[in-house]
Amino acid sequence: MKLTTASLALFALCSLSVNAWGPLGHSTVAAVALRYLRPEALEQTRTILSYGATEEQTLVTVANWADSYRKTKEGKYSYFYHFIDVNDEPLKGNCNVNMTRDCSKEKGCIVTAIANYTSRATDATLGTAQTAEALRFLTHLFGDIHQPLHNEGAEEGGNRIPVLFDGKPSNLHRAWDNDKIQDFFGNYTIEKAQMWAQRISREINRDGGIYHEKPEKWAFCQNLNHPTACALEWSTETNRLNCEFVYAKDPTNEELNDGFYPDWIFVIEKQVARGGVRLAAWLNLIFTGSTGFDASSALTVMDDVRMVDNYA
């Protein structure tokens, strides 16, 4: 089923989104990371994030804060921190990130935002409230940088590309952010994020799991002295998916949820897993100085965050 560009254009133009993965995806990135924090990092992130709060806070509970904050008067400056407008041509198979071309020096972008908040999270001269803010941003941005269309400028990251999802008007960006995840899991709850993280963790931990041999490679780039280099590497990797998958065929006006993207949910899941593994490794490096990826803490964290193992 297709609709004409004219019938969908207004909807697409009025539905601009920068909510990578939606609340479920972001919470799952955080829940995956929480499983692989070393005990010292787990305790420090809890203490810092809970500063001034009435209830204990974790990576999962703050995972969507940055999306709410950017919509406030105080937080509108952070709008551009959630993406990088890569000026390439994915429909022609040309995907590449160029910081000089793509990242505004005045407004910033997701690459420089990750670098900035990494520096702030490691700055001992800052107060606890400022460190907590840096952690909230990092938790969210590690999700954003693994969403392909947050590393793409064509048609405003797909926001201006009208598509159909189950016969209803949507746009390409929204379909990747929310539509497919919600179609697969239903409406967002913390419990669903925990179950999704449980599945990902199981595939990381078990011999023969589909992600078992991946985390060491995913967490390879760890350099707190030059965080821009790692963030740029992740952005470049994610941007390539626009050529390899998102724009491998022109999605304009197409029905996306009828097999247009083969194995779509698993492409999304792999990116969510990457984001969680890298966030854990990054925070372990910040708070313990430990490099690489360590799955040994997964069992202790699993009980601590009360994960539910009934994901189907």
N, C-alpha and C positions, 0 to 999 in steps of 0.2 A: 504493500500500500504506500502511495506517495501523495503528498499535497504539493501544490505549487508554492514557489517562493513567496508570491504575493500573499497567500493565505496564512503564512507562518511568520513572515518578516516582523510584523508588529510585535508578536509574542516574544520572539527572540530578542528584539531590541529592548524590550521592557523587562527582561529577565536576567540581566547581567549578574553573574555570580562569581565570588572568589572563595566559596566555601569548599575547599578541597576535601573530598571524601565524605563530607557531611559529618554530623556528630558521631555516628557509629564508627566510621572509618578512623576519625581522629582518636576516639576513645580506645579503639582497638590497637592503634599504633602505641599509645601510651601503656595499655595493658600488657602488650608484648614486651615493651621495654622494662616494665616493672618486674617482670619475671626474671630478668637477667641482670638486674642491678646487684652489685656486690653489697653485702650487709652494711658496710659503712656508707656507701652511696645511698642506699635505701633509707637509712636512718636520717642522713643529712638532708635529703630532698624532702622528706616528711616534715622535719623540723622547720626548715626554711619556708616551705609552702604553707605551713600551718600558722606562720607568724601573723598575729593579729586576727586570725580567723576564729569563729565560734566553734567550728568543728574541725577535726583532723582532715588535712588535705593531702592528696597524693597526685601523681602524674595523671591518673585517670580522671580525677575530679576537676582538674584544671585544664584538661586537654582542649576544650572548646572556648576557653576564656578569650583568646585573642580575636576570635571571630566576633564575639559580642563587643569587645573593647573597641575595635576599629569603627563600630557604628555609633560610638558616643562622640560628643563634642571634644572631650579630652583625648580620645584615641584616634581621631580621624587621620592624624599624621601617619599612622601605621598601615594605612590602606595598601600602599605599594610594597609593603614588606612581605606580602603573601604570595608573590609571583615574580617572574621576570618575563618581560615582553620580548621574547626572542624573535628577531626580525629575519626569519628564514622562510623557506618555501617547502613545507612538508608534503604538499600534494605533488610536487615535482621531485620528491625524494631527497631534498636538500635540508638536512637538519643539523644545526650547529649553534653553539652559544658563544657569543663574543661580548665580553663585559663592557668594552668601550662603546660598542654599538647598542647593546641591549639594556644596560643598567644605568639609570639616571643618577648622575652624581648628586643632584639636588634632592631627589625624592627617595633614592635608594631602591633596592629590590630584595628578593628573598635571599640571594647569595650574600649580600652585604649585611642584611639583617641577622642572619645566622652568625656571621663573623662578629658583628657588634655585640650581640647578646651572649655569645661565648666569652668575649673579652670581659663583659660586665659580670658574668657569672663567676669569673676567676679573679675579679678585682677585690682584694681584701679591704680596700679603703671604702667600699660601698656598704651602706647599711643593709640589714636583713630584708627590709621591704623592697629595696631595689634589686637585690639578688633574687628574691622570690619572683619579681616581675620578669627578670631575665629568664628564669626557669620556665615560667608560664609561656613566654614567647617561644623558647626553644622546643618545648614539648609540642606545641602546635605546628611550628614551622618545619619540623622534621616530617610531619605528615604532608604538609603542602608541597615540599620540594620533591616528593615522590609521586605526585599526581602529574601525569604528562602535560595536561593543558594548563598547569601553572608554570610550565616552562615553555610556553609558546605564545607568540604575539599575534599570529594570523587570526584575523577576524575576532580580535579581543579574546584570545585563548579559546576560541570556539563558541563564545557567547552569542555571536552574531550568525552562527550557522544553524538554521532551523532544521529540526529533525522530528521524527515521531518516536514515541516510546509507548508500546502497547496501544497504538492508535491515537494517542493524545499528543498535542503539540508540546514540544520541549525544545531545548537547544543542546548542542553537542557538549558544552561544558557541564550543564546541569545533568545530562545523562551520565556523564562520568563521575561527577561529584556525588550525586544522590540517587538518581533513578534506578540504576542497576543494583546498587547495594540494597536499597529499600525493597526492590522487587525480590531479591534473594532472601533477605533476612526479615523483612517487615519493618515496622516502625521502630525507632531507636529506643533502646533501654540499656542501662549499664550492664545488665545480665547478658544481653546479646553480645556486647563488646567482650565481656569476659569469656563467653563461650567461643567466640571467634578466635580470641587470643589463645584459648586452650587448644584449639585445633592446630593453629600455626605452631605453637610451642611443641605439640606432639610430633609434628612433621619435622621440626628442627632436632628434637632430642632422640627420636628412635632411629636405630640403624635401618637404612633403606628409606627413611622419610624423604619426601620430595624436596625439603630444604636442608637436609642433614649436613650436606657438605658445603652449603652456601655461606653461612654466617662469617667464617673467617675471611672469605673474600669480600663480603659486603662491608665488613668493619675494618678493612685494610687501611684506609686513609684516616689517620688520627694524628693531627698536628695542631695543638692549641696555640702554637706560636704563629701559625699561618692558617687560621681557620677558613679564610676565603678560598684557599686552594682546594680544601676538601669539599666545601659547599659547591664550588664550581664543578668539581668532578661529579658530584651527585646530580647536579642540575643537567650537566651534559649527558650523562647516562640516561636520565629520565626523558630528556628532550628527544633522544634517538627513538624512543617508543612512538613518537608522533609519526615518524616515517615508517617504522616497522609495523605499526599496528593501527593507531588511531586514524591516520590518513592514508593507509595502504590502499584504500578505495575512497572515493569521494563520498562522504556521508550526507551531503546536503539533501534535505527532504526525504531521506531514507527512513524506513522503519528499522530501528536498531535492535529491537528485542526479539527478532525472529531468526537469529543466526547470522546477522550481518557481521558481527565480531565473533569468530570462533573462540571458545574457551574464555570469554570475556571476564567472567567473575574470577577466574584463576590468574589472569593478568593483573587484575586489581589486587587480589590477595597477595601476590608476590611483592607488589609495591608496598602494601601495608606491612608485610613481614620485613622487607628491607628497612623501611622507616623505623620500625620498632627495634630491630637489631642495632641499627646505627645509633639511635638515640640512647640505648642502653650502654653501648660501648663509649659513646661521647661523654655521658654523665659519669661513667666509671672512671674515665680518664680525668675528668674535672675534679672529682671528689676523692679519688684514691691514687691517681697516677698510673693505674694499671692499663696497659695497652692490650689490644687484641680482643677476642670474644671468648667469654667463659660461660658455658652452659651449666656449670656445676651448682650454681645458686638457684636454679629453676625450681627444684623441689621445695626448698624452704619458702621461697616466695609464693609458690603455688598455694600452699596452705594459708599463708598470711593474707592474701587478697581474696580468699574464698572463691577460687575459680570453679565453674560448674562444667563438668565433663559430660554433657549430653548433646553436643553439637552433632547434627546429622549431615 
